């Protein structure tokens, strides 16, 4: 596979679902079984580099012309599980969200309206044939969305400082059954304690997404490229899943003060990360 660039793309985090091979119909199941044996499987950075390279031509390529045949691979209790990239589908979905992320003058300069219109028309035609399509990967930019931390526990946190030739890594992995149970329990608590709002809406949406997958899947929350822009001391002290769990438990017991303190820690931590997006 040609290497697009050696540049590390630093700003994306990921929520992934790895499904067992049994969840895939043939011939896709056989494809992933063969793919898992490849020694040269690409990384998330390779996917980002390819996407950035597509923006260089004139006109830019807003969404890949063909769907990716790549995936992430994990072993869960001896069973092979895969998380398909589905880069084209995710590209279409991300394109629809860009109007909320970028000023129109910036968006038009990066992706001219005619390019976006063509991509939207292509997606509409594709979706008519694949109405039940959903991605295995969600992406956060310059943050880890707080509702993602509901799915995992601090005991599932794994932080590797990295070494020469090995980048740092911070991730959580949990069985699908645990992620669904935590989501349902947190929703009950939040609905009892709070008015409807973005936190509840976001968690409901993530919960619906999780229900689309095989019950023996693996859920992974990966800080991705954020580990390249945060100092090791900050990563060492980042126990956001513990803060989220503490806040929800405090609400469950009617302790609004403790819940507020946990929430403030989270807000301050992630505001500092998002502020880097606009720093020179």
Buried (B, 14 or more C-beta within 10 A) or exposed (E): EEEBEEEEBBBBBBBBBBBBBEBBEEEBBEBBEEBBEEEEBBEBBBBBBBBEEBEEEEEEBBBBEEBBEBBBBBEBEEEBBBBBBBBBBBBBBBBEEBEEEBEEEEBEEEBBEEBBEBBBEBBEEBEEEEEEEEBBBBBBBBBBBBBBBBBBBBEBBEBEEEEEEEBBBBBBBBBBEBBBEBBEEBBEBBEEBEEEEEBBEBBBEBBEBBEEBBEBBBBBBBBBBBBBBBEEEBBEEBBBBBBBBBBBBBBBEEBEEBBEBBBEBBEEBBEEBEEEEEEE
